[in-house]
Amino acid sequence: MTTTAASSHHLSPAFPGRAPWGTANKLRAWQQGAMEKYVQEQPRDFLAVATPGAGKTTFALTLASWLLHHHVVQQVTVVAPTEHLKKQWAEAAARIGIKLDPEYSAGPLGKDYHGVAVTYAGVGVRPMLHRNRVEQRKTLVILDEIHHAGDSKSWGEACLEAFEPATRRLALTGTPFRSDTNPIPFVTYEEGNDGIRRSAADYTYGYGNALADHVVRPVIFLSYSGQMRWRTKAGDEIAARLGEPMTKDAISQAWRTALDPRGEWMPSVLRAADQRLTEVRKAIPDAGALVIASDQDSARAYAKLIREITGSKATLVLSDDAGASKRIDDFSESNDRWMVAVRMVSEGVDVPRLAVGVYATTISTPLFFAQAVGRFVRSRRRGETASVFLPTVPDLLTFANEMEVERDHALDKPKKEGEEDPYAESEKEMDEANKEQDEDTGEQEQFSFEALESEAVFDRVLYDGAEFGMQAHPGSEEEQDYLGIPGLLEPDQVQLLLQKRQARQIAHSRKKPDAEADLLELPAERRPVVSHKEMMELRKQLNTMVSAYVHQSGKPHGVIHTELRRVCGGPPSAEATAGQLRQRIAKVQEWATRMR
């Protein structure tokens, strides 16, 4: 213990277990570290970035209890993204003796309460109501998942107006910040050497650190590709394999064709996910699974498929109302296998027993992906792993490989030549990612098409930045090998087992005649495991070579990258394979040699 912690005296006896803060075994190391920093610095604003599942709520309520006990503040206001989370905060606070009213709407607060829990939307409607409360008594404002304050200009302005007079403000987030440039209130931005202003966190606890501390589960991503066929608005029929190089529009249409419940892709993936769940439940008997759907119609259809596949009913969560909150709570306390929910349930819903997920939505932003995966990583005991099933879509594979990369919110867009930043999504995509209602997004009108048929093919496994396995038919021995990985393993054991399974798959394929081999893409010898670190080094090497050739040839970066793609083939560098990157590097070297 540091002198800082020792001098902080005690929390309210109600938390935790009547033990003084700093001696209670309920605080994790990062929570205690964040508390020590806060107590030492006593800031008015404090931004804590902690990965989903790390325990942000416990940290925030520990701090709230300390501030109340030391009379730094007299009341607490929690601002949450959804109605369900608002109630979840009130329940968590009640367990440590802090009473928050989650139903507060106006007027004086009951004497039994220490504060209120409200939503960002509620603050947006009546900012002056909350400002008056904050001005009357010294207040701690906890802004949960504060990136939501940038969802709309009005929400950010309302939060600024309502909580500007607050005595203390604690901002929390668990995911990469937004890709748009809406400033988030009460967040400090610092300018880097590149001239871009980025958010500055006071305390950061990333997924990589949490994984090393066994606070979160490691994630095994199982990717599925397959042949898709659809009809465009013009009446043209298009066939393509999910995951192969395509235009952005074609990727979107192939992806949506895969997720169509009337095709064969979704039933095959749900069947595989259910098999995986059965394997996991051998070690974790109450393990549950969640399908994250794009809209209500799809969610209903997926629930029907699950019933047909498993013979059991899935819990269906269609909207963020009181009934939905109860269904989520009931599922959390039950031993049921499956829950199907629309996309807005991905953030902040605390169901620790979720261990298997199916990403069945076309949202392709790092923020939403991290929030969705965050539903499955909360660790309850050492050795648990999470399994998430994905369509083979370049953006999703990139996010899966970069789970441990920490990012900040940038207020300025980098000015790049040539290569595009894969994380610089358009505002339209971010709006899509942050929608909470099941409305018609208009995307169908823009990319009007009719899904005709789809089939699933097991593609690969992504784990700890490396890729394992080769394509195989659903139900094949090769696929079953990966679905049957035990649910309770140490991270290094997972890596070792995946390597053994891949070696076995390669050996098995070599024994078969080419016509019988269950490989639909490259032969085993041409598909080695390439770590994400190696891929980053190859991209860096290519960009360095291109930059050197820019000075030699006088051509812009973008022109050279375009010419390389034309000559060598393949997608942009962010989506290219290791072989394609090496081919482009060799081609640039050849061009440079000729000019000497």
Helices and strands as residue ranges (DSSP letters): H 3-6, H 29-41, E 45-50, H 56-69, E 75-80, H 83-94, E 100-101, E 115-119, H 120-125, H 127-136, E 139-143, G 146-150, H 153-163, E 168-173, E 189-191, E 197-199, E 203-205, H 207-212, E 219-232, E 237-242, H 248-259, H 265-283, E 288-293, H 296-310, E 315-317, H 322-333, E 338-342, G 343-346, E 354-360, H 366-373, E 386-391, H 394-401, H 427-434, H 443-446, E 449-454, E 457-463, E 466-468, H 477-483, H 491-511, G 524-526, H 532-553, H 557-568, G 573-575, H 578-595
